[in-house]
Amino acid sequence: AFDFIFDEGLDLIEKTYSKEKILNEYIENKNNFNKEKTLKNLRKFDKCLKSSNAISIISTGIKSTALGIVGVGMPDIPIFIAEILRVICKTALSYGYRYENDREKIYILSIIAFSISYGEDRVLYSKLCDDIAKCIDNKTDIKVSLKDMEEKVSGILAKRICGVKVVQGIMILGALSSVSNVSIMNDMSYGAFLKYKKRFLNYKLLDKK
């Protein structure tokens, strides 16, 4: 689903928010920080993002509950993935990063893997995510391809959500499965926040551009 959504769905996802508005907010926050490097100005980068992501998580819960009540499970997986990408793309823009090229798409996929992994796998994908960010911002080669990351992350995500979606297809139990959808979306939101914030602090914050 990732290759299709990346190729065909990003334009549709972008119709659900104003890319220009988010980037303008970023530029304003960056200019304010360049003028006065205070913790207050640094926190402004996060403020609007956290509010927006909270709304997205609530929306996911409402949609999942509605689909669960009517017994719709597996068919809404592409919609759920689109919602995940929407949250991550908005997070990227809030810290001044675009996401259209393949290198940034690889980074997004590594964030997804990090966000929904546990234990040693989470540590592994956290390092991979940081290594990819370093390669992108230092303009060096990334050692993993977009296709490989799509396949790897699809497998990880399938393990996490397919059981939930099967349950969601069973009327009453489906309504209860919305809690799991919200949990996944919350993990994605927080993971994207952690990684883009870290990347921003490491490579972009003190850049005058």
ABEGO torsion letter per residue (X at the ends): XAAAAAAAAAAAAAAABBAAAAAAAAAAAAAAAAABBBAAAAAAAAAAAAAAAAAAAAAAAAAAAAAAAAGBBAAAAAAAAAAAAAAAAAAAAAAGBBAABAAAAAAAAAAAAAAABBEAAAAAAAAAAAAAAAAAAAGBBBABBAAAAAAAAAAAAAAAAAAAAAAAABBAAAAAAAAAAAAAAAAAAAAAAAAAAAAAAAAAAABAX
